[in-house]
Amino acid sequence: MRVLVTGGAGFIGSHSVEALLAEGHEPVVIDDLSTGHARNLTPGVRLIRASILDARALAEAIAGCETVLHLAAIVSVPLSLERPLDCHAVNATGSLQVLEAAHRAGVRRVVQASSAAVYGEVEPPIGEFAPLVPLSPYGLQKRMAEEYGRLYGLHHGLEVISLRYFNVYGPRQDPRSPYSGVLSRFADALARGEPTVIFGDGQQTRDFVFVGDVARANLLALTAPGSFAGEAFNLGAGRAISVLEAHAAIRAAVARESDTARPGGAPAHLPLRHEPARSGDIRHSLARVDAARERLGWQARVPFGEGISRTVHHAIGTPVDPASGTRD
Ligand SMILES: NC(=O)c1ccc[n+]([C@@H]2O[C@H](COP(=O)([O-])OP(=O)(O)OC[C@H]3O[C@@H](n4cnc5c(N)ncnc54)[C@H](O)[C@@H]3O)[C@@H](O)[C@H]2O)c1
């Protein structure tokens, strides 16, 4: 199956491309490389370096594709507050462009990345039928993309599946931006022996799901039998972990990994600083994941400890690119 992967050179995208290749599919990537990197892609994968807002490039990329995995986005809640119009253009209008291009090209199914941010502050565990009251433009833009997806199903018979990822972590997540996921920032700082910062008391909890599990879910959603019409599924591990607990797990993994890399070498002193909680940060987040299990046959498999070990192993073993400040 030929699959267009928008944002395929990014964190989740590049793992998804690998999962597609491993199953014998043919991924084609469109990515403007604004946060992704060509080096994330397996050599030989066709990369069209263009924005999803470039209708001509998108039409060229999508030609001959049976399905689309739409991941391209400006992935940041704070940035969506600072630059709502730019984020709207890519996350909402861009998603609409992808749906329209898919419809025109006769694509059968689009799987698109949504987010737990569509819910806002909801009492966990959060099921798919919880109220959708996003607290940020980012969450609202994801919600709009879901709704457009539903309408393309209704009016054009395009099968659209929206996957509401919770907190995805793992190798290749960019740690250097102030908007990065918290675990990649911890892993990066602790691997360098630099201070880490926790916003608030660290007792806030998240549902952390390993990127390999998310890539597998993307693949299952692209290939699941039956027909879909605008459904949305939560993707989480179904386990609440506090930020402090995650920090301790990463610190322990860094100590183990540093000892393996330099036997006898004590890990550097790793100071931890608390700063005031960030406004808009929700306190607790936890997914109900029954729907993805029942309809897609998916559930997270990688235990948190193992996912952290793999993330830290990558952070320690891969040098930082001085130009971009990121690791491969
Ligand atoms: N990482 C998470 O925890 C998380 C949680 C919920 C949802 N998501 C969603 O998953 C998807 C992938 O996120 P990620 O974490 O891999 O982030 P990422 O920044 O690594 O990936 C986004 C990719 O999209 C590309 N891109 C951005 N704007 C583009 C445009 N206009 N045209 C073409 N390409 C463009 C970037 O270069 C990058 O490669 C996003 O839709 C994001 O909203 C991620």
The ligand as an ORCA input file, in Angstrom:
! r2SCAN-3c Opt
* xyz 0 1
  N       4.348     14.371     20.638
  C       3.200     14.288     21.311
  O       3.178     14.019     22.532
  C       1.899     14.514     20.602
  C       0.728     14.479     21.366
  C      -0.496     14.679     20.718
  C      -0.544     14.884     19.358
  N       0.615     14.924     18.642
  C       0.506     15.147     17.187
  O       1.307     14.201     16.506
  C       1.768     14.763     15.266
  C       3.275     14.574     15.151
  O       3.905     15.272     16.219
  P       5.432     15.048     16.648
  O       5.447     14.967     18.132
  O       6.036     13.968     15.827
  O       6.048     16.472     16.286
  P       7.169     16.878     15.202
  O       7.317     18.353     15.324
  O       8.384     16.047     15.380
  O       6.469     16.476     13.838
  C       5.739     17.367     13.037
  C       6.299     17.276     11.629
  O       5.495     18.078     10.780
  C       6.342     18.858      9.953
  N       5.594     20.048      9.567
  C       5.213     21.098     10.349
  N       4.528     22.000      9.640
  C       4.440     21.517      8.373
  C       3.852     21.973      7.166
  N       3.207     23.148      7.098
  N       3.971     21.212      6.059
  C       4.637     20.032      6.077
  N       5.221     19.542      7.193
  C       5.126     20.268      8.325
  C       7.573     19.136     10.795
  O       8.717     19.476     10.041
  C       7.726     17.796     11.526
  O       8.513     16.899     10.774
  C       1.305     16.210     15.276
  O       0.136     16.333     14.510
  C       1.002     16.492     16.737
  O       0.067     17.516     16.903
  C       1.827     14.749     19.223
*
